[in-house]
Amino acid sequence: MQPLPVKICCIQDIAEARLAIAHGASALGLVSRMPSGWGPIPDARIADVARAVPPWVATVLLTAETEPDRVIAQQRRCRCNSLQLVDAFPDDAYAHLREALPGVDLIKVVHVTGPAAIDEAVRLAPLVDALLLDSSVVSAEGVRQLGGTGRVHDWSISAEIVRAARCPVILAGGLKTHNLVEAVRQVRPYGLDLCTGVRTDDVLDPARLAAFFAAVQEARAFTPAR
């Protein structure tokens, strides 16, 4: 069976980072300032966590910045080894990021709100190292929550993206122990990402982590050949 990498997102501090790694996380999501939603921490704390994590674990800075130079400045402050762009970003600016941030993996979020996400993913795939498929919520006031929604999106669209996009695709959005195997069976993603599904009262829960990673072992039977 192929490995099924897991990113535990919304890490709050070094203790949570170590707990996630101990249970099998191969990547940690560190959320910076967002328009709304749960889990952001200050850039200084993101940098502290990134320094404390073993080099073989991916530290992923989630940024809602949309100006390339602001993204570059933020990554240089935080020193994560991967960068996840959660909002709209100019297609012609990825090359600038590559030049300014050599060795930093680029992940672009595609919010799966309908079939148009397939064309968006196919367009973006050549520009990045991986795509991450997530859900998005818009409040009655028009404020978008760009991640950490705990909501499942249409997995049939996600499966089409996996088949069409020529890069690794990570599945996020409402993943929990009880739906993980079915999600992987339907979508066949490269890896998984979750935040709220392994938390109790907003705190990373060792029992939920253990149950989730046990389900990951079962789900590996449905992972595609690398």
Secondary structure, 3 states (H helix, E strand, C coil): CCCCCEEECCCCCHHHHHHHHHHCCCEEEEECCCCCCCCCCCHHHHHHHHHHCCCCCEEEEEECCCCHHHHHHHHHHHCCCEEEECCCCCHHHHHHHHHHCCCCEEEEEEECCCCHHHHHHHHHHHHCCEEEEECCEECCCCCEECCCCCCCCCHHHHHHHHHHCCCCEEECCCCCCCCHHHHHHHHCCCEEEECHHHEECCEECHHHHHHHHHHHHHHHHHCCCC
